[in-house]
Amino acid sequence: MTEIALMKNKEVDSVAKFISDMNKTERSHIGYCGQDWLEIAHSLREDLTDIPYNKSFFTVYDEGGLVGVLGFDADLENNSAEVWGPFIKEHKWDIVISMWKMMIELLPEEIKTISLFPNKENKKVLQLAKGLSFNRHCDQTILKFPRNKVKELKKVSLLELTEEYYVEMVQLHNNSFPNTYYNGQQIINRLNENRKVFISINAGQLCGYIYVEADPVYGEASIEFFAVKESERGKGIGGELLTVALKWLFTIESIDSITLCVNSSNQNAINLYKKIGFQQKHELCFFTKDL
């Protein structure tokens, strides 16, 4: 007998290990959640701040074993939520609609849009998205840079963002990424010793920037955004910014690799990442649905 129930405090580690195992296989992989169970457990406990996991995640067991997890990470400020899953064992997939309906009922009124981020090989979730009338916005490519390639990077000087270039950086970011999860001012507000913006300057003008985040405790890092002014492209600035970011991130000893996500249609960017030393890992599909 299977029973769908809200996730309990004592389940966090087992749920994290379940998601980790499911996410290591492309046919059940979801882009939001990662593959390290300790990192997943930390995210469940610490990062789900708007609505905690015990009010946003469901689990289901069959004969004492965990067979399904589904939940959401709410962003009340932006009226949106990212769906974690569905992570369901193939032989129990028939419970997906029941779990989905229960999750939707938990969403607060403030949430106007939900998103799914399945792997291209995750056929069941792709089919679910189609059946639930999600809009497929774009395909995303996930690339990874391992620590052992740092020695192959060329020498460059670090130039961190200073207050005199805040306005230019905000303008370039907002023009390059008009409807994304952080605007330029939000990035500046987030800056600290583990979140940095590096810039390229020519004749006193900002030519490009790159924003990176690190989590030394869990050995995680990400390149969130980077852009080069259209008039300055083709001069190697993008490669230099990437190199600067990677060199700084790998000064943190706990970080073994860097992962980033790029629109699959942006072949120029993908080629640049690969030229620097990134290796392609996954291809994902980004879906949204207005409620």
Secondary structure, DSSP 8 states (H G I E B T S, - for coil): --EEEE--GGGHHHHHHHHHHHHTSGGG-BTTS-S-HHHHHHIIIII--SS-GGGTEEEEEETTEEEEEEEEEEETTTTEEEEEEEEE-GGGGGGHHHHHHHHHHHS-TT--EEEE-BBTT-HHHHHHHHHTT-EEEEEEEEEEEEGGGGGGS------B--GGGHHHHHHHHHHHSTTSSS-HHHHHHH-BTTEEEEEEEETTEEEEEEEEEEETTTTEEEEEEEEE-GGGTTSSHHHHHHHHHHHHHTTSTT--EEEEEEETT-HHHHHHHHHHT-EEEEEEEEEEEE-
